[in-house]
Each structure stands twice: as structure tokens, then as C-alpha cells.
């Protein structure tokens, strides 16, 4: 090959991790295929989502080219900015449908909670890396405070789904940083004991969703309707599914939000247990690659960040599929890389970009 | 190296051990991941293999269907209860394409029972292309009683074809209210995305229509209501046989407007065939009494989905009937700007009412002559006379002394150049010229020479008739400002609770009452002995006004001769006014596009409007243009 072409090739692909990219693209293509069926053959949605994917892949490429030590320098400012914007939302946010999630910056509206999905693990990874040599229980406590502050702000918006995801991502960092088992056990017991308190501060609609999970028939028109219909869709799919574009639950309008949060019900109905198995394997491959990259990372910062990104991705997938199949309450979490919508797609791909950067900038750091 | 000075109690971890530690933790997490995916797979296996028969039956038989019950859309009435938008119920014949094998054959067969015209077929084809195959789509609307009976008897022959009672929207006042009420239309993909984003799409299940423009759009949330739900048992053909449970829908709220429908009609007709806009406001409340943009269009065309021919006509007409001139047309205010300039002069102490200038007929600025309309000038001119005879030279001087900064600051407070906040979405802001604006717009600094023509309402000045009307109402209300609003209150359909849209003043202008009094006295003078006197001769009530002309055609030193300019390049005629002069109940701004001088085309319309509002006098024909009116 001509050296110039090789150089161009290296410019574009040099920092992309092929196995990870491959897994992401396979999931994206699956997503487009399901979306086409879920939207009753709407090319508008299809082209819209293709556009979202292009943007997300662009973001991924950009972040894959940013060396981890730059990200490290950005950790604190990004985190502080995120918390300030969350405070801004709490005081001046725009109320959309009863929840205060958006901040109007004049030029554009932003959802700071989305930014926190990356900023929180970034901050914690930076913090543990900084005190790497002298980690003590006190440091874990500080980390917990750094995590809890934004989580509470987001939960109060109210956006329970997002706050749980961010809480999980921070917990992964703390766990991977080596919090002692004794403390973990203590926290688990304390957590279980405080459940009644949590219950009392939940919003009515949030309690409703948990109750609905226990007995969907109680609220067949509201949240229970989602669960009942999506469970029927999954169950009626059987071993091999009803075939692409032929799911009756889907096309007779029984599945609500079937292009976004409940898209997995469409996939399940049309591709059955075999399809579900393949999808689980695809998710596992991406997760395994993320874990491998994290395990081989040269710095504690990169290891913790990579591990948290990988495990958060898993959490998204698990929570969504669990919700659709009726073992978790209905929380607004999209199926990563599959559900229609640009915001979460960009956040997820940004995370993968960071993973790729960790992997491909490894050698530079070691020398 | 710092290693040598480790303080006691701080242990250094070796990198290898640390890495090992991390990998153990990651391994534990990975096991957790596998375990959780195992749980998911087990759940899938349980649902899809063990319980498959159960769910298969549920999905296949689908005996229980949950049907939305569409709420009644709220109606819209004027201040006296005259209906402006309402619903009527009619039967439609609908086909669900996915349940019908031979679509054309079925339609042919249906045509033997009920009348189906070629136009019906075309519209059905168009709707079919735009919708999902699983929706029930209307082939015929408004069935007659005979047709209903015929189809009911033959229903068994047509699986997938159904008769439904549906509500249709109707706008009895037609084009008079096209730009106020707006219209509804079929829900588009864009509407759907927006509803999805607000998590409101479930409330639109079963609803085909949504407010697209005007009040129908901006009050969509209040008008729509809450969709009810009915659980029904269905037979194998998908038809409901028995109702199991029912949550009734909640009807949308009604809108009661400040507008008087009769006044609106008077205004609309006063324009005759001319284009333009008029906004009338009740100064004491900010309530809009009339809001007209001419020409209008018949909003009823849009309700069933507009056919391509009418759509093209509306879109390609050079008169642009779809443009809402009252709030999206922006025009230089011309001399109607002068009363506000005079107020600015008093506010900043740049003029006293009696201070006079000598007007030679022009103002010299850096060797350039800014002309007054009257050759030779008006002689000695004080503030009163400057407004009554509309003396340009007075305001050239004034603008130059005030500078662009004070002008834009003061006019900004009056609401010029920013949205008034009226309750119809999509209002234009217009242009209030300032140094900042010019830098942003043209990346150029402001030249002092550009300030001169700003003083007489020309130059970069560009405002909507609505802004002009709101500023006039502020003057008429002695500086207390209300946001203009069309809707007086929203009325809950069941409980009859009323929610006022704009109960409180928005803010009060920081101007002395006596200063406003000076300007208002001069505006009374305009109609008594000045440029508005001819149009208001013999009116039995007190009134105040100001004429204006908004230049389209660049004069380049020539004197403007109307007959030399083609009609579309003629100046726009403007007029602002309020009445009665001491305790105004109505303030308005009117513009007649290409109407020439304000006194000629616009003032007579204002006269007809006041005559109706204050005396109840209905004009016999459109306001006549007054060819002998003073040219300013």
C-alpha cells in the first residue's frame, strides 16, 4: 500500500479498537433492523436514527483520539461544571412534563444529567488515581460524597432511572478501587434496613411503578399495561419468533413506546429465544472486550474508568431487558445501541471512545 | 526520591499487587455480569418456551382489547359567547388496510352501498400513503342516515371495514378568524416526535388531529383533554362485543376570548380587497379585541386534510394569505413612531413641550439634506405641532440629539423589537436598531447619520402591527403595560372553573403621567386639526391618533410621486389611535399594505372600527380611501 494511504488509514482507524467497533456496529445494525419493524416501516425514523448513529460514531472517533491523560486533566472541571449545571437545573430549569431536567443556555437546551453519566465515574477514577498510594477508608467516604451529591440532585428532578444508573456507575468505580468486603457487607445490610425510608421519599409515580411490578394486573391501563403487553410480546415470540415485520403485538399497536424503551419487546417477539440468545451474546462480547481493555490498562485511572464504562453499559442492557421481560420495574432506560434516540446513543459511544483511547494509547504511556 | 522519606503509617502499594487486586475485582464483576445475563436468559426461556402456549394464546386470540376513548376537544367562543370553533359528530366509513385483502375490490363493492366519489378515493390513497397499514382510515366522512342503515345491514360482508362516530372540527366564522383560531390537522411524524419527547403520546392514542396553528396550537394542552380507556372483549373479526371496564375521558377546556366576533368581522370587511393588518387592544386589560390579517383563508379546508389544489393556491398566491401579518409582518412604523419619540425626549429631558425649532424644510447632517415632506418647512414647531402636522425636521433634530443608544433603550422598554408574549406561538420580534444589533447583523459599527431617519420611524426600524398596537395601548393606559392576550380565560368543561390568562399588569413604564399627557394631547390634536382630522370629522366621541407612512421605495432625492410607482411598490399606510380620548376603551394599530399615505387608507378603517365599538354602528361597505387626505 502507498505510504500516504497507510498514513490516512492510520489517522482514521489508528485509535479505533476493531473488536469493540465490530461489536458496536453489529448491535447498531440490529437496532436499525428492529427499528424499521417497530416503526411500521417508517423511513423517517430509520434515517433519523442512522443520522444519530453517524453523530455518535463521530463522537466515539474523537474521544478515541484523546489520550487518557488529557481526560484526566478534564475530570475535575467537567465534574464541577456538571454539578453546577445540575444546581442550575434545580433552581432555573425548564419544567417539561412535571420534571425539571433541562437547562436553557440561550443557544441550546442541555440535560446536565446526561453529562453526569460520564462525569461522575471520570471524577471518581481521577480521585482514586490521585490518592492511589495512600488509599484509606476516608478516601472511599469522600468518593461516596462526590457520587451522592449529583445522584441526589438528579433523583430530585425527578429522574430516578438516570440517578440509579449514575449511582451504579460510581459504585462500580468504588468497588473496583478495592473497597473492603467488610464495608461492602455493612453497607448492604444498612441499605436493606433503610428501604422503608427510601420508600417514603419516592414520588407517587415511582412507588406506583414498583407496586405495578409486583402485580401488573393492578394497573392494566397505566404502567401495568406496558409490562403486561411487553411480556405477552416476549412470550408469544417462542423459540424462533414470528419473523421480521410480522409481530402481531407490535403491529397491532399493543406495545407502547416500541421504538424507544420497549424496542426489545419487538425484537423478542419477532426473533424469539434464538434471537434473544444472539443478542445477549453480542452484548457479552462488547462487555468482554471492554473488560479486557480495562484489565490491561496501564494506570489506575484508566482501569477504573474503563471498568466503570463497561459495567455501566451492562447495567443499561440488563435493566432495559429486565424491565421489558417483567422482572424489573418500568424505569426510563433505553436499550443501549438499539433504542431510537440520539442522546443516549452519543453518551454510550462516547464511553466506548474512551475505552478505545485507553487501549490504543497504552504503549505511548508505557514508553 | 520520595520513597526514601516515607512517613510512618503510610503504606506504599506495589504496582503489581495493585493490578492483581483490580483484576480480581473485575473478575468478580464479570461473574456478576454473566450471572445476571443468565437470569435474563432463564426469564426468556420461561416466557418463550415454558409459558409460550399461554402467551401465544393471549397474543393470538387477543380477546381483550384496550381502546382509547377520545376526549371532546374544547370549544372556542368570543367574549359574547359567539362560537368560533366547535365539534360536530358524524359517522365515517373506515377501512383498516391490514385486515382487507383486496383493497380496490372492497372499495368498489362499498361504492354499491354508499356514494364514494373519485375525490374520496384520491384522498384515501393519499392518507394511505402517509399512514401505517394498521390504522383505521376514513374512506367516506359524514354518512347520511340512509347510508348508515344500508351499511349496518351489510356489515358482515365487509371484514376490516367499520363505521365510526367521530367528532369533526368546524370553524363557523371561516376566514374572519383564520389567523387567530388557526386550525387543527392530522398528526404528523413531527408532531408525534414532539409528543414522544414530552411523554404525552399516550394521551393521543386514538386521536388523529392536533392543533397546528393559532390558538388551536398554542392552547393544545388545554383544548385536548384527557383520553379515556375502555377495556372490551372482541370477536374474531376484531369487533367489540362487550365492554369490561371504562375510564371516561375528560373533555378539553373551553377558551373564552377577549375578541368580539362582530368587531372582528367589521375590521375584516373594512379592509375590502386590500391587504394589511389591524390589532385592537383594550388598554385597561391588554385583552385583544380584534386581530386581523388580510387576506385570510378558510381554516375549514385544513380539517379533513387539505386537497393539493387548494394547498397550492394558498401557497403560491402573491397576496400570501397564509402569512399572519399582524404578528409576523414587520414594517417600518413611519410617523406613527413620532409620539413615542416625543415621549422619549420628555423622559430624557431633551425637550420641553414648548421648546420650538425653526423648520426650513430639511435637516442638514454632514452636508446631506434630510427632507421634510413639506417643501419650505412648517415654520416654528413645538412638540404639539410636531405631532399634529407630523413634522419630520423636528424629529431629525431630536434623533440626532438623543443618539441611537437612548432611542433604542427607550423604545425597548415600550416593547419595540421584542416579542410581546401574545398567546399565539410564532410571533416575530421585529428589529429595534441599536449598535449591538447592527454589529451582530452586519458586523459594522453604527454611523451617526443612520440615527436621523430612525427618528421618523424609517431606516432599520421594523416592527409588527401587534407591537405598535401594544405600545399605543400602553400610552392610552398611562404607561401600565399588559401582555396582549387573545384568550380571556380558560374554562374547565365540567367544573366550569375559570383560569384567567393574564390577570395582572406585566410592568409599568417609568414615565411621568404629565409627559404622557403632553403626547396624548398632541394625538388628540392630530385627529382634530391635523393629519387625521378628515377621517374623523364629525365623530361624536373623543379620539386620538397618529398617521404614518412606511416607505418601501427608495426616494434617492426625488420627490415621491405615487402614480409613478407601481402598486406593489407603493408605501404602506399606517395609523395608530385610541378612543375615547380621556378614558380609552380601545387602542389600535392598522396597516394597509401599499395603501399610500396613512391618512388616506388606514385612518378611515380606524374610524369604522371606533364607530362600531363605541356607537354600535355597522358600516355598509369597506372603508373608502380618502384621496384628498393630507399626505403624511
Interface residues (C-beta under 8 A of the other chain):
Chain A: X40 X41 X42 X44 X45 X96 X97 X132 X133 X134 X135 X172 X175 X176 X178 X220 X221 X225 X231 X232 X233 X234 X235 X236 X237 X238 X239 X248 X249 X251 X252 X253 X254 X256 X257 X260 X268 X272 X273 X276 X277 X280 X283 X284 X287 X288 X291 X294 X295 X300 X303 X304 X307 X311 X314 X318 X321 X322 X325 X326 X327
Chain B: X10 X11 X12 X13 X18 X19 X21 X22 X23 X25 X26 X29 X30 X33 X34 X36 X37 X39 X40 X41 X43 X44 X45 X47 X48 X49 X51 X52 X54 X55 X56 X58 X59 X60 X62 X66 X98 X132 X133 X134 X189 X196 X198 X199 X200 X202 X229 X231 X247
